[in-house]
Amino acid sequence: MTDTPHYPLAAVVGADALKLALCLTAIDPQIGGVLIEGPRGMAKSTLARGLADLLAGGPFVTLPLGATEERLVGTLDLDAALAEGRARFSPGVLAKADGGVLYVDEVNLLPDHLVDLLLDVAASGTNLVERDGISHRHAARFVLIGTMNPEEGELRPQLLDRFGLNVALSGQPLPAERGQIIRRRLAFDSDPQGFCAEWESAQQALRQRCQQARAALAQIPLDDAALAHITEGCFTAGVDGMRADLVWLRAARAHAAWRGATAIEGVDIDAVADFALRHRRRDPAASTPPAASPPPASGAPTPASSAQGQWGEMPAQAVPVGARREVPSWPKKP
């Protein structure tokens, strides 16, 4: 246990949807991180910090408010390069977050070019720093967790789309839940080591469950039947581009691994639908689908003869934000 213990994720009261989204991202970081929406005081940083513990104890790095691009990507010492014949690199926030979690509070208030850079590196896992013909490349594989309060400003649709999952927190927990939150927080503040020791068994069980799911992930196929229902759901939700389909499919597979299943089932697709679509749905009045491509009847799988079972990264697409639409549920078994 570290000298400064952190509040264990297993002890967090409520926020079940967010805890699930964070666990799924720990199981498959290629999902693309999580954007958390909600008011202040909802323990967003506590939950995000708990994710680092699920990633085999990786670092938890916070992007400071007002950080410059050099602070983010790192710097190259040109004088040292001329004198020593090699680049001397001073690591930035991206290098320090490698193997762990990069937490960006109020990501909607960052300059757009910094958000673009963050998302590019998070997707590629590599940071390239160039200056006056000298370059340095290093690994930057981290899970990006962003938070925002929509009342303080929105993210551009292009940037929203590039966060894998989106979860909204309610600022009004029920009274009984509020009381339990306060009691646990006071217990942690009075004796952090003792509180963490009390919850170590539950935290270890959560950690092992994520590790087992990660190990089993590659054995679960991205099958055509699941893809057919997901593509129908994305079409019905009016989603532009293909990233929603890919994220939804990956998240459903991670959920199947989380359950200990060997194949994606309806419960997995339904469980992560809102995570993948919430920030990508658009106003149905914004455009009319082509008449030549009507959606399939509800519950009827779309033929997926062109599906290959493994899906690569898709380019970013501009997605206008708008009203939510209902997504068809997986057909019930007779």
N, C-alpha and C positions, 0 to 999 in steps of 0.2 A: 504494500500500500504506500502511496506517495505521502510526503510530508504535508501536502495540502490536498486532502481528499476532496473529491467532487461529489455532488449529490448524485446518487445512483439512479439510473434510468428506471430500474425495476421499482423504485419507491415512488415514482411520480404518480400522482392521483389524477385520474381522468386522462384527457388528451389521447384517447385510445387510437383515434384515426392517425394522429401525427406520429405516435410511437410505432404504429404499423408501417407507415410510410418510411420512417427512418430505418427500421429493421430491413425492409425490402431493399433500400438503397445500400445498406451494409452488405446484404447478400449478393447484389449485383450492382456494383458502382456504375456500370455502363448505362443504367437507367437514366443517369444524368442529373442527380442531385434533387434537392427539394426546396421549393419556395414556400415559405410560411407567411401567411397573412393573418394579421390580428392586431389588437391594441397593445399598448405597453402593459407590462406587469403580468404577462401570461407565461412566464418561465420559458420563453423560446430559447434563450441561450443555454439554460439548464438542460433542456431536452437535446439540443444540438451537441452539447458537450458530452452527454451520455452516449451519443453515437460513436464518438472516438474510442470509447472503451470496448465497443462491439467490433471495432476494426483492429483487433489484436493489439489494443493499447497504443494506437497511432497518435501522433501529435494533434492537438487542437489549437488552431491558429486563428486569431481574430484580425481581420483587416481594420486597421485604425481609421477613425474618422478623419477625413481630410488627407488621406494618403495620396502621394504623388505616384505617377507612373513608375518612376525609378524605385520608389519604396516597394512597389508591387512586384516588378519584374527583376529587380537587381541592377547593379551597375558594373561597367567595365572600366578598369584603370588603364587609360591609354599610355600614360607615362611608363607604367610598368611593362606594358606590352612592347614599347620601343626599346626599353633598357634590357629586358629579359628575353625578348623574342617570343613571348607567350602572353595570352590574355590573363589578367588577374581579375577574377570575378568576385564581387561582393554579393552574396545571395540576398534576395528580397523575400517578401512574404510568400510568394509562390513556391520557392525552393524549400522554405521552412515547413510548408504544409504537406510536402510529399509523404505519402503513405498514411495520411490522416484526414482531418476535416478542416476545411477552410470556411470560417463563419463570417458572413458579411451582414452586419446589422444595417437596416434601412437601405437596402440595395437600390431602392427606387430613387434615393437622393444622390447616388453616385453619378458622376459624369458618364454619359452614354459610352464614350470611347473606352473607359475603364471597365464597364460592364461587358462590353464586347470582348475585350482582351481576356477578362476572367473566364468567360464562357468558352472562348476559343481554346484556351489552355486546358480547361476542365474537360473538354471533349477530346482533345488530342493526347493529353497526358504528358505533353512536352512544352517547355518554355524556351524560346529562342530570343536571345538578346543580341542586337547588332548595333554597332556604333563605328562610324568612319571606316568601314571595310573590315572591321574585326567583329567576330561573332562568338557566342558561347551558347551551347545547348545543354539543357539538363532535364532530368525527369521531374515531372510535377503531377503525380497521380494522386488526386485527392477527391473527396466528396464535397461538393459545393453546397452549402446550406445558406440560403438567403432569407432575410426577413423583411417585411414591409408592412406599413400601416397605410392602407389605400386612401385614407383621409388626408394623408400628407403628400399624395402624388402617385401617379401610375407609372408603370414601366411601359416602354414601347412594345407593341404586339410582337415585333421581331425578337425582342429579348425575353418576353414572357414565354414564347414558344420553346425557347431553348433550355428552360428549366424542365427537367423530366417530369416531376410530380409537383402538384400544388395542393396545399392543405390550408383551410381557413379555421382559425381558432375562435371560439365564442368567448366574449369578455364577461359572460354572466353565468358562471358555474352555479349549480343549485346550492342552497344553504348548507346541507349536510356535507356536500363535497368540499365546499369552501372551508368548513370547519376542519375537515380531515387534512386538507392542504396546509392550513396554518399549524395544526398540531405537529405534523411531520417536519415542517420547516423549522419550528422552534426546537424540536428535538435534535435536528441536524446542527443548528447554530450553537446549541449548548454543548454538544459533544460530537463533533464530526466523525472522529475515529470510531467511537462506539456505535453511532448510527450506521455507518458504512459496514461495520462488522456484523451488525444485526441483519443487514440486507444483503450480505455477501453471498449467501446461498442462492437467493432468488436472482441476484445479478449474474452469478456464475451460470445458472441454468439458462438465462436469457442469452448469455454469451455463447454457450455451447450450442444452443439451438440455432443461432445464426451461423456458427462455424460449420455445423453439420449441413445446414441448408446450402451454404456456399460450396461445400464439397460435392453435394448431390446435384447442383444446378445444371452442370453440363450434360447430365444423363437424362434430363427432361426435354423431350423434343418440342421445338416450336412448330407444332403440327398444323396442317391445313384446315382442320375443322375449327380449331380455336381462331385461326387467322380469319376465316370466313365470317365468323360472328363479330370479330373486332372490326374488320373493315366495314361491315354493315353498320355497326354502331357509330363509327367515325363519319360515315356518309350521312347518317341520320342526324348527327350532331352538327352538320355543316362545317366540318373541320377542313381547312385548307392544308395542302401539303401532306406529307407522309410521316412526319415525326410522331404524331399522336398514335398512329397505328403501331409503330415500332416500339415506342415507350410502353404502350398499353400491353403489348404482347410480352415484352421483357418483364414488366411488373407482374403480369399474371403468372409467368413461369416462376418468378421469385416467390410469389405467394404459394404456388404449388409446392415448391421446395420447403417453404416455411411450415406448411402443413405436414410435410413428410410424404407427400404423394409422389407418384412416378409419372404423372401426366397432368396436363392442364385440364381443369374441369370448369363447369359453369360457375361454381362458387368462387373460383379464382378470378375469372373474368369480371364478375359482378363486383367483387370486393375492391378492385382497384380502378374501376371505371371512372369514378369521379376524380380520383387523383390525377389521371391522365388527361381528362377532358375539361376539367373545371376552368382552366385558364385558356383553353383553346376554342371553346364553343363560340359561335358567332351569331349575329342577328339573322334569323331566317329570312328577313325581308331584304337583307343586304344584296342578295343575288338569288337567282332562281336556278336550280339544278338543270342541266340539259335534259330536254324531253326524251332524247334518245337513250338515256341511261337511267331509267326509273329504279328506285330502290327495291330490293326484293321484298316479298311479302313477309310480314312479321313472323319470325320463328322459322323461316325457310332459309337454310344455309346457302350462301352464294358459292357457286363452283369456284374452286381455287386451283385450277389445273396448272397455273403458272407459278404457284408458290413453290419455293425450293426448300423450305424448312429452316434455313439459316438466313438471317437478314443483317445487312451491313448498315453503316451509318448513312443517313439521308441528309441532303443539304438543307440549310435553314430556309424556311418559308415565312413570308409576312402573314400574320394571322390577326385580323381585326378582332377586338374584344367586344363581346355583346351579350345578348340575353342567353340564358341557359335553356337547353332543350333536353327533354327526357331521352335516355338511351335505352333501347330495348334490352330487357333482361334475357338471360340464357333460358331457352325453352325448358319448361318444367318436365321432369320425367313422368311418364304415365304411372 
